[in-house]
Amino acid sequence: MGLRDDPARIDLVRLHMLIAARGAWLENTIPTTVRRDHGPFTHQPNSYDLNGMAVPGPGDLRDLVGLGHFGDMIPAWSSRHASAGAVVSWAERVKMNFIGSSTTVVHFRQSQTPHPLLVKPHQHGNAELSVTLNHIWSEEEIQQRLDNLYQHRPKTFSDKVMHRLMWSLYKGFNWVTGFKPENTPVRAVEWRLIVLESFAGVPGFMAAMFRHFRCLRTLQRDHGWIHTLLEEAENERMHLLICMKMFKAGFVTRCLVMGAQVFMTPFLASIYVIKPDAVHRFVGYLEETACLTYANIIHQVETEGTPLNDAWSQLPAPGLAKAYWKLPEEAMWIDALKCMFADESNHRDVNHTFAMMDTDDPNPFVDKHRKDAAVAWRMDAQGLSADIGCHKTLKVKDSK
């Protein structure tokens, strides 16, 4: 079977031709005596003699690939059972000079670019673009969720206990942070968001950890829950990082964050060991309060004359938020808040769903994660931004 009859081998040769054409000079092992059936390479058109070595030019290589005829140079290619490794081995020994001039490689010590192994991710100029994939929200989706602040009605005894516990914590949290439904002080909202997001990232990771250990202990599969729970924890952590781009945490805030982890993590873990669905119901109620908080904040930012409107209505969204939700360059802080609200509403629905399922039921959200990833990858490839009601939306980035 000739090279022309094997597309996989042709692709391998073309790949290595492309690498070499871009300056990737490979192993120096081709002697000038290498021949085809009808003569040496040095006697063929479009070939070059480089430092005593015969280097085939573009025309000669096209001739080789088109004919599928390599004579005694690579006899393995004429075999029906030849492996693709023979193609790779030959291509890695070929030096190609498509541009007709040598490529100069500058040592990193003589360039302005730091050594790649010594550069930390946060030192890159575009480090904020390295984020995980998340659902990309549209204006219609966000508005629909703002219009429907779903609240679950407790039915079982454990539901009622978790509901009463969550709302007691919610009212106490409002009192501690100074949060109120109208004319909320800006500092109170900053404080609340930092503490809320730092705590909201705990249950998902804790539940994923217990399910992981359960799989190892029982020698059984997880049925897809772990990925969704880790995605939830990662999403809450990204919310916290985005908030930290906008305002700083004081000493009291940091103490509250540490206290929430120290006391609530063991408490939720002990319940999850005994009754996992109760913890998911608790998180569902927690996300309900988070949705109410974000909806109220969004309303105050969009209402003229409120402290939040004066302070936040003209703030641009941080670069991390733009990268995470694929927002356009002109996105504002209010747009990031709307995306955070939509994420919280999604966590609310997910946890209320998990609370109604058995622990060995298959995760119904696996396909959703795949679709979300496909949309995000497609938008990255096409350079598109999300349409959530910004001044200019759904446009190719950097286009005029």
C-alpha positions in Angstrom: 0.0 0.0 0.0 1.5 3.3 -1.0 1.6 6.5 1.0 -1.1 8.0 -1.2 -3.5 5.2 -0.1 -3.0 5.9 3.6 -4.4 9.3 4.7 -3.1 8.8 8.2 0.5 8.7 7.0 0.0 11.6 4.7 -1.3 13.7 7.6 1.7 12.7 9.7 4.1 13.8 6.9 2.2 17.1 6.4 2.3 17.7 10.1 6.0 17.4 10.3 6.4 19.5 7.1 4.5 22.2 8.8 6.6 22.0 12.0 9.8 22.2 10.1 8.5 25.1 7.9 7.9 27.1 11.1 11.5 26.8 12.1 11.6 23.5 14.1 14.8 22.1 12.8 15.0 18.4 13.6 17.6 15.7 13.9 20.6 16.1 11.5 20.7 12.6 10.0 19.9 12.6 6.3 23.0 11.7 4.2 23.4 13.0 0.7 23.4 9.4 -0.7 19.7 8.9 0.1 18.2 8.0 -3.2 14.9 7.3 -4.9 14.5 4.8 -7.6 15.4 7.3 -10.3 18.2 9.3 -8.6 19.4 11.2 -5.6 17.5 14.0 -4.0 20.3 16.4 -4.9 19.6 15.9 -8.6 15.9 16.7 -8.3 14.3 20.1 -8.9 13.4 22.2 -5.9 15.9 20.5 -3.6 18.7 22.2 -1.6 22.1 21.3 -0.4 22.4 22.4 3.2 25.8 21.9 4.9 26.5 18.9 2.8 23.1 17.4 3.2 20.4 17.0 0.6 17.2 18.8 1.8 14.1 18.3 -0.4 12.2 21.5 -1.2 8.5 22.1 -1.4 8.1 20.8 -4.9 10.1 17.6 -4.3 8.1 16.9 -1.2 4.8 17.4 -3.0 6.1 15.0 -5.6 6.9 12.4 -3.0 3.6 12.7 -1.2 1.6 12.7 -4.5 3.4 9.7 -6.0 3.5 7.5 -2.9 6.9 6.3 -4.3 9.9 6.3 -2.0 12.0 3.6 -3.5 14.8 2.3 -1.3 14.6 5.3 1.1 11.8 3.9 3.2 11.0 0.4 2.0 8.6 -0.2 5.0 6.1 2.2 3.4 5.6 -0.3 0.5 4.4 -2.9 3.0 0.7 -3.3 3.7 1.5 -3.8 7.4 3.9 -0.8 7.8 3.2 1.2 11.0 2.8 4.9 11.2 5.9 5.0 13.3 8.0 4.5 10.2 6.5 7.8 8.8 7.2 9.6 12.1 10.7 8.2 12.2 11.5 9.4 8.7 9.7 12.8 9.1 11.6 13.5 12.3 14.9 13.1 10.3 13.9 15.4 7.5 15.1 19.0 7.4 12.9 21.2 5.3 13.6 24.8 4.1 10.3 26.2 2.8 11.5 29.8 3.2 14.9 29.4 1.6 16.7 31.0 4.6 17.9 29.8 8.0 15.9 30.5 11.1 17.6 32.3 13.9 16.8 31.1 17.4 17.3 33.6 20.2 18.3 32.2 23.6 15.9 33.2 26.3 18.6 35.0 28.2 19.1 37.4 25.3 15.3 38.0 24.8 12.8 39.9 26.8 10.7 36.8 27.4 11.3 35.1 30.7 12.1 31.4 30.9 8.8 29.5 30.7 9.7 27.2 33.5 10.4 30.1 35.9 7.3 32.2 35.2 4.4 31.7 37.6 0.8 31.8 36.2 0.0 35.0 37.9 2.9 36.8 36.2 1.5 36.2 32.8 -0.2 39.2 31.2 -3.2 37.1 30.3 -3.3 34.9 33.3 -6.9 35.9 34.0 -7.9 34.2 30.7 -7.0 30.8 32.2 -10.3 30.0 33.9 -12.5 26.9 34.0 -15.5 26.6 31.7 -18.8 27.7 33.0 -22.4 28.1 31.7 -22.5 31.2 29.5 -25.6 33.1 30.4 -27.8 35.1 28.1 -29.9 38.1 28.9 -33.1 36.1 28.5 -32.0 33.4 30.9 -31.0 35.9 33.6 -34.2 37.9 33.3 -36.3 34.7 33.5 -34.5 33.7 36.7 -34.9 37.2 38.2 -38.6 37.0 37.5 -38.9 33.6 39.2 -37.2 33.5 42.6 -38.2 29.9 43.3 -38.5 28.8 46.9 -38.9 25.2 48.0 -41.6 24.4 50.5 -40.3 22.0 53.2 -42.2 18.7 53.4 -40.3 16.2 55.4 -39.0 16.6 59.0 -35.4 17.0 57.8 -36.5 19.6 55.2 -38.2 21.6 58.0 -35.2 21.4 60.2 -32.8 22.5 57.5 -35.2 25.3 56.4 -35.5 26.7 59.9 -31.8 26.5 60.5 -30.9 28.2 57.2 -33.4 31.1 57.7 -32.2 31.6 61.3 -28.6 31.9 60.0 -29.8 34.2 57.2 -31.5 36.6 59.6 -28.5 36.6 61.9 -26.2 37.1 59.0 -28.2 40.1 57.9 -27.9 41.6 61.4 -24.2 41.0 61.7 -23.3 42.4 58.3 -25.8 45.3 58.5 -27.6 44.2 55.3 -31.1 45.6 54.8 -33.5 45.5 51.8 -33.4 49.2 51.0 -30.5 51.7 50.9 -28.0 49.2 52.0 -24.5 50.7 52.8 -21.9 49.8 50.2 -19.5 48.4 52.8 -22.2 46.1 54.2 -22.7 44.6 50.8 -19.0 44.1 50.2 -18.7 42.4 53.5 -21.7 40.2 52.9 -20.6 39.0 49.4 -17.1 38.0 50.6 -18.4 36.0 53.5 -21.3 34.5 51.5 -19.1 33.3 48.6 -16.4 32.0 50.9 -18.9 29.8 52.8 -20.9 28.8 49.7 -17.9 27.1 48.3 -17.6 24.7 51.3 -20.6 22.3 50.9 -19.9 21.3 47.3 -16.3 20.4 47.9 -17.1 18.6 51.1 -19.8 16.5 49.5 -17.6 15.7 46.5 -14.9 14.5 49.0 -17.2 12.2 50.8 -18.6 10.7 47.7 -15.1 10.2 46.4 -14.1 8.3 49.6 -17.4 6.4 49.4 -16.5 5.2 45.9 -13.1 4.0 47.1 -14.5 2.4 50.2 -17.4 0.5 48.5 -15.6 -0.2 45.2 -18.5 1.4 43.3 -18.9 4.2 40.8 -20.2 7.7 41.6 -22.7 8.0 38.7 -21.5 11.5 37.9 -22.2 13.5 41.0 -18.6 14.4 41.9 -18.1 16.5 38.8 -21.2 18.6 39.4 -20.3 19.1 43.1 -16.7 20.1 42.3 -18.0 22.4 39.5 -20.3 24.1 42.1 -17.4 24.6 44.6 -15.1 25.9 41.8 -17.9 28.3 40.7 -18.3 29.7 44.2 -14.6 30.1 44.5 -14.5 32.1 41.2 -17.3 34.3 42.6 -15.1 35.0 45.6 -12.0 35.8 43.5 -14.1 38.2 41.3 -15.4 40.0 44.3 -11.9 40.3 45.7 -11.0 42.1 42.4 -13.5 44.8 43.4 -13.0 45.2 47.1 -10.7 44.1 49.9 -11.5 42.1 53.0 -10.8 43.6 56.4 -9.7 41.8 59.6 -13.3 41.2 60.8 -14.3 39.8 57.5 -11.4 37.4 57.5 -12.3 36.2 61.0 -15.9 35.5 59.9 -14.6 33.6 56.9 -12.3 31.4 59.0 -15.0 31.0 61.7 -17.6 29.8 59.1 -15.1 27.2 57.8 -14.1 26.0 61.3 -17.6 25.5 62.6 -19.8 24.8 59.6 -17.6 22.4 57.8 -17.5 19.7 60.6 -21.2 20.3 61.2 -22.2 19.7 57.6 -19.8 16.8 57.2 -21.3 15.0 60.2 -24.8 15.4 58.7 -23.6 14.3 55.3 -22.3 11.0 56.6 -25.7 10.2 58.1 -28.2 11.9 55.7 -26.7 13.3 52.5 -30.0 14.6 51.2 -30.5 16.8 54.2 -27.2 18.6 53.4 -28.3 19.1 49.7 -31.6 20.5 50.9 -29.7 22.9 53.3 -27.5 24.1 50.4 -30.7 24.5 48.3 -32.1 26.8 50.9 -28.7 28.6 51.2 -28.8 29.3 47.5 -32.3 30.6 47.8 -31.1 33.2 50.2 -28.2 33.9 48.0 -30.6 34.5 45.1 -32.6 36.9 47.2 -29.5 38.8 48.2 -28.2 39.1 44.6 -31.6 40.1 43.3 -31.9 42.8 45.9 -28.4 44.1 45.2 -29.1 44.2 41.4 -32.3 46.1 42.1 -30.5 48.7 44.3 -27.7 49.2 41.8 -30.2 49.8 39.0 -32.3 52.2 41.2 -31.4 55.9 41.0 -30.5 57.5 44.3 -29.4 54.5 46.3 -25.9 54.2 47.8 -25.2 51.1 45.6 -26.3 53.0 42.4 -24.0 55.9 43.2 -21.0 53.6 44.0 -21.4 50.7 41.5 -23.6 51.7 38.5 -20.6 53.0 36.5 -18.0 50.4 37.6 -16.5 48.3 34.9 -16.5 44.5 35.3 -13.0 43.1 36.3 -11.1 41.2 33.6 -11.5 37.9 35.5 -15.3 38.2 35.2 -15.1 39.0 31.5 -13.0 36.0 30.9 -15.1 33.7 33.1 -18.5 34.5 31.6 -17.3 35.6 28.1 -18.5 39.1 28.7 -17.7 41.9 26.2 -15.0 44.5 26.9 -17.6 47.1 27.8 -19.3 44.9 30.5 -20.1 46.6 33.8 -19.9 45.4 37.3 -23.7 45.0 37.3 -23.4 42.5 34.5 -21.0 40.4 36.6 -23.5 40.5 39.5 -26.2 39.3 37.2 -24.1 36.3 36.2 -23.3 35.5 39.8 -27.0 35.6 40.6 -27.7 33.2 37.7 -25.0 30.8 38.9 -26.5 30.8 42.4 -30.0 30.0 41.0 -28.5 27.1 39.1 -26.9 25.8 42.3 -30.2 26.1 44.0 -32.0 24.0 41.4 -29.1 21.4 41.4 -29.1 20.9 45.1 -32.9 20.7 45.5 -32.8 18.0 42.7 -30.0 16.0 44.5 -32.0 16.2 47.7 -34.9 14.3 46.0 -32.6 11.6 44.6 -31.0 8.4 46.0 -27.3 8.5 46.4 -26.7 6.0 43.7 -29.0 7.6 41.1 -27.3 8.8 37.9 -26.5 12.5 37.8 -29.0 14.2 35.4 -26.7 17.2 34.8 -23.9 15.4 33.1 -25.1 16.2 29.6 -25.6 19.9 30.6 -21.9 20.2 31.6 -20.9 18.8 28.1 -23.2 21.3 26.3 -21.9 24.2 28.5 -18.3 23.2 27.7 -19.1 23.0 23.9 -20.7 26.4 23.9 -17.8 28.0 25.8 -15.2 26.4 23.5 -17.1 27.5 20.4 -17.3 31.1 21.6 -13.6 31.0 22.4 -12.8 29.7 18.9 -15.0 32.3 17.2 -14.0 35.2 19.5 -17.6 35.9 20.6 -18.8 37.6 23.7 -22.0 36.8 25.6 -25.2 38.7 25.1 -26.5 39.8 28.6 -27.7 43.2 27.8 -24.5 45.2 27.6 -24.2 48.2 25.4 -22.5 46.2 22.6 -23.1 42.5 22.7 -22.5 39.3 20.8 -19.7 40.7 18.7 -16.3 39.5 17.6 -13.8 40.8 20.1 -11.4 43.4 18.9 -13.4 44.0 15.8 -14.0 47.5 14.5 
